[in-house]
Amino acid sequence: MRHGRMMVGAGILGVLAGCSDSTDPAPVDRTPPQVSITSPLAGAVTGTVTLTANATDDIGVTVVEWKINTALLPAPDSAAPFQHQWDTSANGPGIYEWVAVAKDAAGKSTESAPVTYTVAP
C-alpha cells in the first residue's frame, strides 16, 4: 500500500513539475540605454531652440532628462520624440553645453556626448 501511494505521489509531482505559470517573468534588463542629441548640431543658436535626442534601450526608455552646463533641468521627457524647448534669451550670450540623460526601468542611465552651443549677444 505504501508503495502505491508513493507512485501516485510521484506521479502528481511529475505532473506538477511540468506545469507552468501562464505569465512569463519580466525580462532581465542588463543593457543601459543609448542616447545622443540629434538636433540641432553644435554651433550658433538664437531664439527658441528645439533640442532633440534619440534614446533607445533593449527593454525601453522611461525618461530623458536634460542638463545645461551640468545643471539638471526639472522637466524630464517621458515619451518620444524626446525634446526640450530652450529659450536662449533666458540664458543670455555665452557658450552652453547640453547633455541628454536616458534612463530605463531598471534604473540604468547613460549620458549623451555633450553638444556645445554658442548664443551670440
Secondary structure as UniProt FT lines:
FT   HELIX           2..17
FT   STRAND          34..39
FT   STRAND          43..45
FT   STRAND          48..56
FT   STRAND          61..68
FT   TURN            69..70
FT   STRAND          71..72
FT   STRAND          82..87
FT   HELIX           88..90
FT   STRAND          94..104
FT   TURN            105..106
FT   STRAND          109..111
FT   STRAND          115..119
//
